[in-house]
Amino acid sequence: MSDHSDLLERLRAGLPQDAVVVDPDVTDSYRHDMAGFCEAGIPAVLVFPDTVEQVQHIMRTATELRVPVVPQGARTGLSGAANAVDGCILLSLVRMNRILELDPVNRIAVVEPGVVNAELSRAAAKYRLSYLPDPSSWETCTIGGNIGTGSGGLCCVKYGVTAEYVLGLDVVLADGQLLRTGRRTAKGVAGYDLTRLLVGSEGSLGVVVGAVVALKPTPPPQLALAAEFPSTDAACAAVCAVMEAGHTPSLMELMDTVTVRAINSLAQMGLPDSTAALLVAFDSLDPAADLAAAGELCRPGPPRSSRPPTAPSPTCCSRPADWC
Ligand SMILES: Cc1cc2nc3c(=O)[nH]c(=O)nc-3n(C[C@H](O)[C@H](O)[C@H](O)COP(=O)(O)OP(=O)(O)OC[C@H]3O[C@@H](n4cnc5c(N)ncnc54)[C@H](O)[C@@H]3O)c2cc1C
């Protein structure tokens, strides 16, 4: 076994005692993400920083001693990108999991990288806002990992992917310097777009230690549709027809014969054996109702906060509907 005593001594000088882990029973379980087919090395140490300064200390130490660093979120990745390489520092960001700010006026959240995706949406829900990029792993994956991978989600065709929601980043570079990119405003067009460069860089350019992300009004409740087809071709033709007709469902999931049979036997869905393809589509309720409700809120009258949402109206902002 290699001697990492110098590295460990230097790391411990700037980290809490319980933030430096070398117990192989523990480090072993952090060597892999969810891609079982990818190789993983043996790390020198696993560290759990709690502050930006601690991450800076780790990166400075690693650079001085020429030790590779692998940042990790929740390790739900499916490409082995969070896997250990031999002799590395595994840098887990899961303890940096605070939501630092939720601003319903500017519709942004400022978060640490270890915040779990679903936790952010739950916290924003009290303002009727959501963080919309929703990988299927959203109950466990972290915002730092989402930024690392540039992740998409089930509803990304309608609502977009991570890159479209990250407005600004705090990133610790290899030499320990803290870089701040981007903005907190809805509009921001000046200068090089370093934020966009960093999203999807899988930790190769630096360690994300903070992010400003955009929140959006929570979409209305979803309606679901399931349609069965005699062939995958027929299901694909239906997808094309839906898009060509100008609809944008929030989700369209196509299942082929093998998947349909597997789910049918697992969940007893009662689908006939002749089902060769299943298309599941979700979309929200009629947005026209929202617009009418917004118009009602624009009417002069008593303080809005005391009024419950009202029924759709033919006029908006007390002007004729055709003006709006
Ligand atoms: C059941 C399941 C469903 C999934 N569904 C989807 C899906 O719908 N869409 C999708 O895109 N992905 C999906 N994934 C893949 C995965 O969940 C996402 O890629 C997710 O973004 C990874 O987040 P994580 O916190 O687990 O990151 P990790 O797996 O820990 O890390 C992912 C990458 O980001 C880097 N990284 C992590 N934290 C930081 C940081 N703070 N700074 C810099 N780099 C960092 C890592 O080095 C690595 O390269 C799914 C995975 C599972 C298991």
The ligand as an SDF file (V2000), in Angstrom:
LIG
                    3D

 53 58  0  0  0  0  0  0  0  0999 V2000
  -32.1020    6.2360  -11.7770 C   0  0  0  0  0  0  0  0  0  0  0  0
  -31.2920    7.2880  -12.4680 C   0  0  0  0  0  0  0  0  0  0  0  0
  -31.9320    8.1610  -13.3420 C   0  0  0  0  0  0  0  0  0  0  0  0
  -31.1980    9.1600  -14.0030 C   0  0  0  0  0  0  0  0  0  0  0  0
  -31.8620   10.0050  -14.8310 N   0  0  0  0  0  0  0  0  0  0  0  0
  -31.1850   10.9770  -15.4690 C   0  0  0  0  0  0  0  0  0  0  0  0
  -31.8750   11.8680  -16.3490 C   0  0  0  0  0  0  0  0  0  0  0  0
  -33.0840   11.7970  -16.5350 O   0  0  0  0  0  0  0  0  0  0  0  0
  -31.1320   12.8290  -16.9710 N   0  0  0  0  0  0  0  0  0  0  0  0
  -29.7780   12.9500  -16.7710 C   0  0  0  0  0  0  0  0  0  0  0  0
  -29.1440   13.8470  -17.3540 O   0  0  0  0  0  0  0  0  0  0  0  0
  -29.1120   12.1150  -15.9340 N   0  0  0  0  0  0  0  0  0  0  0  0
  -29.7850   11.1390  -15.2770 C   0  0  0  0  0  0  0  0  0  0  0  0
  -29.1020   10.2780  -14.4450 N   0  0  0  0  0  0  0  0  0  0  0  0
  -27.6530   10.4380  -14.2630 C   0  0  0  0  0  0  0  0  0  0  0  0
  -27.2700   11.2790  -13.0080 C   0  0  0  0  0  0  0  0  0  0  0  0
  -28.2470   11.1680  -11.9980 O   0  0  0  0  0  0  0  0  0  0  0  0
  -27.1090   12.7350  -13.3380 C   0  0  0  0  0  0  0  0  0  0  0  0
  -26.0510   12.8460  -14.2400 O   0  0  0  0  0  0  0  0  0  0  0  0
  -26.8360   13.6430  -12.1330 C   0  0  0  0  0  0  0  0  0  0  0  0
  -26.6810   14.9810  -12.6260 O   0  0  0  0  0  0  0  0  0  0  0  0
  -25.5830   13.2990  -11.3380 C   0  0  0  0  0  0  0  0  0  0  0  0
  -25.6100   14.0330  -10.1200 O   0  0  0  0  0  0  0  0  0  0  0  0
  -24.7580   13.5320   -8.8480 P   0  0  0  0  0  0  0  0  0  0  0  0
  -24.9430   14.4950   -7.7320 O   0  0  0  0  0  0  0  0  0  0  0  0
  -25.0660   12.1310   -8.5380 O   0  0  0  0  0  0  0  0  0  0  0  0
  -23.2700   13.6770   -9.4120 O   0  0  0  0  0  0  0  0  0  0  0  0
  -22.0810   12.6150   -9.4470 P   0  0  0  0  0  0  0  0  0  0  0  0
  -22.4990   11.3690  -10.1400 O   0  0  0  0  0  0  0  0  0  0  0  0
  -21.5000   12.4660   -8.1010 O   0  0  0  0  0  0  0  0  0  0  0  0
  -21.0320   13.4040  -10.3660 O   0  0  0  0  0  0  0  0  0  0  0  0
  -21.3200   13.6030  -11.7290 C   0  0  0  0  0  0  0  0  0  0  0  0
  -20.1870   14.4150  -12.3780 C   0  0  0  0  0  0  0  0  0  0  0  0
  -20.1570   15.7370  -11.8590 O   0  0  0  0  0  0  0  0  0  0  0  0
  -18.9080   16.0070  -11.2370 C   0  0  0  0  0  0  0  0  0  0  0  0
  -19.2100   16.8000  -10.0420 N   0  0  0  0  0  0  0  0  0  0  0  0
  -20.0010   16.4730   -8.9920 C   0  0  0  0  0  0  0  0  0  0  0  0
  -20.0680   17.4870   -8.1150 N   0  0  0  0  0  0  0  0  0  0  0  0
  -19.2950   18.4770   -8.6070 C   0  0  0  0  0  0  0  0  0  0  0  0
  -18.9350   19.7830   -8.1660 C   0  0  0  0  0  0  0  0  0  0  0  0
  -19.4140   20.2960   -7.0160 N   0  0  0  0  0  0  0  0  0  0  0  0
  -18.0940   20.5280   -8.9280 N   0  0  0  0  0  0  0  0  0  0  0  0
  -17.6090   20.0470  -10.0970 C   0  0  0  0  0  0  0  0  0  0  0  0
  -17.9130   18.8230  -10.5730 N   0  0  0  0  0  0  0  0  0  0  0  0
  -18.7460   18.0450   -9.8370 C   0  0  0  0  0  0  0  0  0  0  0  0
  -18.2910   14.6540  -10.9490 C   0  0  0  0  0  0  0  0  0  0  0  0
  -16.8770   14.7170  -10.9160 O   0  0  0  0  0  0  0  0  0  0  0  0
  -18.7800   13.8640  -12.1450 C   0  0  0  0  0  0  0  0  0  0  0  0
  -17.9950   14.1630  -13.2810 O   0  0  0  0  0  0  0  0  0  0  0  0
  -29.8000    9.2740  -13.7890 C   0  0  0  0  0  0  0  0  0  0  0  0
  -29.1620    8.3870  -12.8980 C   0  0  0  0  0  0  0  0  0  0  0  0
  -29.8920    7.4240  -12.2480 C   0  0  0  0  0  0  0  0  0  0  0  0
  -29.1880    6.5050  -11.3010 C   0  0  0  0  0  0  0  0  0  0  0  0
  1  2  1  0
  2  3  1  0
  2 52  2  0
  3  4  2  0
  4  5  1  0
  4 50  1  0
  5  6  2  0
  6  7  1  0
  6 13  1  0
  7  8  2  0
  7  9  1  0
  9 10  1  0
 10 11  2  0
 10 12  1  0
 12 13  2  0
 13 14  1  0
 14 15  1  0
 14 50  1  0
 15 16  1  0
 16 17  1  0
 16 18  1  0
 18 19  1  0
 18 20  1  0
 20 21  1  0
 20 22  1  0
 22 23  1  0
 23 24  1  0
 24 25  2  0
 24 26  1  0
 24 27  1  0
 27 28  1  0
 28 29  2  0
 28 30  1  0
 28 31  1  0
 31 32  1  0
 32 33  1  0
 33 34  1  0
 33 48  1  0
 34 35  1  0
 35 36  1  0
 35 46  1  0
 36 37  1  0
 36 45  1  0
 37 38  2  0
 38 39  1  0
 39 40  1  0
 39 45  2  0
 40 41  1  0
 40 42  2  0
 42 43  1  0
 43 44  2  0
 44 45  1  0
 46 47  1  0
 46 48  1  0
 48 49  1  0
 50 51  2  0
 51 52  1  0
 52 53  1  0
M  END
$$$$
